[in-house]
Amino acid sequence: MRLFIALNLPKKERQRIYRAARPLRDGDMPVRWIDAEHFHVTMKFLGEVRRERIPALEEAIGRVAASTKSFTTDFGGFGAFPTIRRPRVIWLGLGANPELRCLKQDLEWTLGDLGFETERRSFHPHVTLGRADDRGGAGAFRGLDDRMAEMAFAGDVKVHTLDLMRSQLSKNGAAYSVLASTRLASA
């Protein structure tokens, strides 16, 4: 199974983000836009995992959650990876506050003990809004930087749970389902 660990967003926030990103979707860009119901923050991508490893994963996530108090983080700023001129992913950023960074690091260390590879890239917490298609040629994203600069979105979200998620790929994109949800410690 293809698995990852995520922070899922409340429905109200997913809808607010979706409405705020409308100017991007209305542009004529070669992007496969993500449905609001799938908005989340990936904390750790695990890749293909055998079913018999899931109990150990759940236990490890539980240990991290038990040592992490619930917290609030903020949203803000639209962007693209790797560059805004040739994006592969269009996103809404999250403030990388100390609590979020510590949660990420605790997951890396704990899952490293289970044999999962430690992420070497810098952590850039974000909500993926869309994935660029390869069909876009030179200039397909002209003006994207200006459009993003004109957009405003602010808000925050209370982080209460860590979710072990399954991703099932198809020609229409990925479908996500929660395999296990673990509450963070009370503040």
C-alpha positions as CSV (number, residue, x, y, z in Angstrom):
1,M,0.0,0.0,0.0
2,R,1.2,3.5,-0.8
3,L,1.1,5.4,2.5
4,F,1.9,8.8,4.0
5,I,1.3,10.7,7.3
6,A,-0.8,13.9,7.0
7,L,-2.5,16.7,8.8
8,N,-6.1,16.7,7.4
9,L,-7.9,20.0,7.4
10,P,-11.4,20.8,8.7
11,K,-14.0,20.9,5.9
12,K,-14.6,24.6,6.5
13,E,-10.9,25.5,5.9
14,R,-10.7,23.2,2.8
15,Q,-13.7,25.1,1.4
16,R,-12.1,28.5,2.2
17,I,-8.9,27.5,0.5
18,Y,-10.8,26.2,-2.5
19,R,-12.6,29.5,-2.9
20,A,-9.5,31.6,-2.4
21,A,-7.7,29.6,-5.2
22,R,-10.4,30.2,-7.8
23,P,-8.4,32.8,-9.7
24,L,-5.7,30.1,-10.2
25,R,-8.2,27.5,-11.4
26,D,-9.9,30.1,-13.7
27,G,-6.6,30.7,-15.6
28,D,-6.0,28.7,-18.7
29,M,-3.1,26.6,-17.3
30,P,-2.3,23.0,-17.9
31,V,-2.9,21.9,-14.3
32,R,-4.9,19.1,-12.8
33,W,-6.6,20.8,-9.8
34,I,-7.1,18.9,-6.5
35,D,-10.6,18.6,-5.1
36,A,-11.1,20.4,-1.8
37,E,-11.9,17.1,-0.1
38,H,-8.3,16.0,-0.7
39,F,-6.5,19.1,0.8
40,H,-4.1,18.0,3.5
41,V,-0.5,18.7,4.7
42,T,1.8,15.8,4.1
43,M,4.1,15.4,7.0
44,K,5.9,12.2,5.8
45,F,5.7,10.2,2.6
46,L,6.3,6.5,3.4
47,G,5.9,5.0,-0.1
48,E,4.9,1.4,-0.6
49,V,4.4,-0.3,2.8
50,R,3.5,-4.0,3.4
51,R,0.2,-4.4,5.3
52,E,1.9,-6.3,8.2
53,R,4.0,-3.2,9.0
54,I,0.9,-1.0,9.7
55,P,0.5,-1.9,13.4
56,A,4.1,-0.8,14.1
57,L,3.5,2.4,12.1
58,E,0.4,3.1,14.1
59,E,2.2,2.5,17.4
60,A,5.1,4.8,16.3
61,I,2.7,7.6,15.2
62,G,0.9,7.1,18.6
63,R,4.2,7.7,20.5
64,V,4.9,10.9,18.5
65,A,1.3,12.1,19.0
66,A,1.3,11.4,22.7
67,S,4.4,13.6,23.1
68,T,3.1,16.5,21.0
69,K,0.6,19.0,22.3
70,S,-2.1,20.2,19.9
71,F,-1.2,23.6,18.4
72,T,-2.3,26.2,15.9
73,T,-0.5,27.0,12.7
74,D,-1.2,29.7,10.1
75,F,-1.8,29.7,6.3
76,G,-0.5,32.2,3.9
77,G,1.2,32.7,0.6
78,F,0.7,30.8,-2.7
79,G,3.7,29.3,-4.5
80,A,5.0,26.6,-6.8
81,F,7.6,23.9,-6.7
82,P,10.2,23.8,-8.1
83,T,9.8,27.2,-9.7
84,I,6.9,29.4,-10.5
85,R,7.9,29.6,-14.2
86,R,7.9,25.8,-14.6
87,P,5.8,24.5,-11.8
88,R,5.1,20.8,-11.0
89,V,3.1,21.6,-7.9
90,I,1.0,24.8,-7.1
91,W,0.5,25.2,-3.4
92,L,-0.7,27.3,-0.4
93,G,1.9,27.6,2.3
94,L,1.7,27.1,6.0
95,G,3.7,28.9,8.6
96,A,6.5,26.6,9.7
97,N,6.2,27.4,13.4
98,P,8.3,25.6,16.0
99,E,5.6,23.1,16.9
100,L,5.1,22.0,13.3
101,R,8.8,21.7,12.7
102,C,9.2,19.7,16.0
103,L,6.4,17.4,15.0
104,K,8.0,16.8,11.6
105,Q,11.4,16.1,13.2
106,D,9.9,13.7,15.8
107,L,8.2,11.8,12.9
108,E,11.4,11.6,11.0
109,W,13.4,10.2,14.0
110,T,10.7,7.8,15.1
111,L,10.1,6.4,11.6
112,G,13.8,6.3,10.9
113,D,14.0,3.7,13.8
114,L,11.5,1.6,11.8
115,G,13.7,1.7,8.7
116,F,12.0,4.5,6.8
117,E,14.4,6.8,5.0
118,T,14.9,10.2,6.5
119,E,13.8,13.1,4.4
120,R,16.9,15.1,3.2
121,R,15.0,18.1,1.7
122,S,14.0,21.1,3.7
123,F,10.6,21.0,5.1
124,H,8.2,23.3,3.3
125,P,4.7,22.7,4.8
126,H,2.0,23.3,2.2
127,V,-1.4,22.3,0.9
128,T,-1.1,21.0,-2.7
129,L,-3.7,22.8,-4.9
130,G,-2.8,21.4,-8.3
131,R,-0.3,19.5,-10.2
132,A,1.0,20.8,-13.5
133,D,0.6,18.6,-16.6
134,D,3.5,17.9,-19.0
135,R,1.4,19.2,-21.9
136,G,2.3,22.8,-21.1
137,G,4.9,24.3,-23.3
138,A,7.0,27.4,-23.0
139,G,4.9,30.2,-21.6
140,A,2.1,28.0,-20.4
141,F,2.5,29.6,-16.9
142,R,3.1,33.2,-18.0
143,G,1.5,35.5,-15.5
144,L,1.2,32.9,-12.7
145,D,3.6,34.9,-10.5
146,D,1.5,38.1,-11.0
147,R,-1.7,36.3,-10.3
148,M,-0.4,34.7,-7.1
149,A,1.0,38.1,-5.9
150,E,-2.4,39.6,-6.2
151,M,-4.1,36.8,-4.2
152,A,-4.6,37.1,-0.5
153,F,-5.4,34.3,1.9
154,A,-4.9,34.2,5.6
155,G,-6.1,31.9,8.3
156,D,-5.1,29.4,10.9
157,V,-5.9,25.9,11.7
158,K,-5.8,24.0,15.0
159,V,-3.8,20.7,14.7
160,H,-5.4,18.0,16.8
161,T,-4.6,14.7,14.9
162,L,-2.0,12.9,12.9
163,D,-3.5,10.6,10.2
164,L,-2.0,7.6,8.5
165,M,-3.2,7.9,5.0
166,R,-3.5,5.6,2.0
167,S,-3.0,6.9,-1.5
168,Q,-4.5,5.0,-4.5
169,L,-3.3,6.2,-7.8
170,S,-5.4,6.2,-11.0
171,K,-5.6,8.0,-14.3
172,N,-7.9,10.5,-12.7
173,G,-5.4,11.3,-9.9
174,A,-5.0,10.0,-6.3
175,A,-7.8,9.0,-4.0
176,Y,-7.0,9.2,-0.3
177,S,-8.4,7.4,2.7
178,V,-7.6,7.5,6.4
179,L,-6.3,4.2,7.8
180,A,-5.7,5.5,11.3
181,S,-6.2,8.8,13.1
182,T,-4.3,9.6,16.3
183,R,-5.0,12.5,18.6
184,L,-2.2,14.8,19.8
185,A,-1.8,15.4,23.5
186,S,-4.2,18.0,25.0
187,A,-2.8,21.5,25.2
